[in-house]
Amino acid sequence: MRYQQRCEYLQGQIEDLQKNITEEQTQSEINTQTAAQHAEVMEKVQKLNELIEANKVLEDEKESAEKTVRELVTKV
């Protein structure tokens, strides 16, 4: 009888531990997905920053070219 109670108690602990392991695995998978999504967002932010910088350079070049055209037109 005592061994049976001990066995039942240990079986309950095994079930609890299996449940905990499953929950931890699920959480680990979620964390991995979140980390991957974060990396993807950071990559997109970096690309956006590069595009913003390139756009600024192009706008500056455009303004400079327009100024040169205006100067040449006034000379003519």
C-alpha positions as CSV (number, residue, x, y, z in Angstrom):
1,M,0.0,0.0,0.0
2,R,2.8,2.5,0.9
3,Y,4.7,1.6,-2.2
4,Q,1.6,2.1,-4.3
5,Q,1.1,5.6,-2.8
6,R,4.7,6.5,-3.4
7,C,4.4,5.2,-7.0
8,E,1.3,7.3,-7.6
9,Y,3.0,10.3,-6.1
10,L,6.0,9.8,-8.3
11,Q,3.8,9.3,-11.4
12,G,2.1,12.6,-10.6
13,Q,5.5,14.3,-10.4
14,I,6.5,12.8,-13.8
15,E,3.3,14.1,-15.4
16,D,3.9,17.6,-13.9
17,L,7.5,17.5,-15.2
18,Q,6.4,16.4,-18.6
19,K,3.9,19.2,-18.7
20,N,6.6,21.7,-17.6
21,I,9.0,20.5,-20.3
22,T,6.3,20.9,-22.9
23,E,5.6,24.4,-21.8
24,E,9.3,25.3,-21.8
25,Q,9.7,23.9,-25.3
26,T,6.7,25.9,-26.5
27,Q,8.2,29.1,-24.9
28,S,11.6,28.3,-26.4
29,E,10.0,28.0,-29.8
30,I,8.2,31.3,-29.3
31,N,11.4,33.0,-28.2
32,T,13.2,31.7,-31.3
33,Q,10.4,33.0,-33.6
34,T,10.5,36.3,-31.8
35,A,14.3,36.6,-32.1
36,A,14.0,35.8,-35.8
37,Q,11.3,38.4,-36.3
38,H,13.3,41.0,-34.4
39,A,16.3,40.3,-36.7
40,E,14.2,40.6,-39.8
41,V,12.7,44.0,-38.5
42,M,16.2,45.2,-37.7
43,E,17.4,44.3,-41.2
44,K,14.5,46.2,-42.7
45,V,15.2,49.2,-40.5
46,Q,18.8,49.2,-41.6
47,K,17.8,49.1,-45.3
48,L,15.3,51.9,-44.7
49,N,18.1,54.0,-43.1
50,E,20.3,53.3,-46.1
51,L,17.5,54.3,-48.5
52,I,16.8,57.5,-46.6
53,E,20.5,58.4,-46.7
54,A,20.7,57.6,-50.5
55,N,17.6,59.7,-51.0
56,K,19.2,62.7,-49.2
57,V,22.3,62.4,-51.3
58,L,20.2,62.4,-54.5
59,E,18.2,65.4,-53.4
60,D,21.4,67.3,-52.6
61,E,22.8,66.3,-56.1
62,K,19.5,67.4,-57.7
63,E,19.6,70.8,-56.0
64,S,23.2,71.3,-57.0
65,A,22.4,70.4,-60.6
66,E,19.4,72.7,-60.6
67,K,21.5,75.6,-59.3
68,T,24.1,74.9,-62.0
69,V,21.4,75.0,-64.7
70,R,20.0,78.3,-63.3
71,E,23.5,79.8,-63.3
72,L,24.1,78.7,-66.9
73,V,20.7,79.9,-68.0
74,T,21.4,83.4,-66.6
75,K,24.7,83.5,-68.4
76,V,23.1,82.8,-71.7
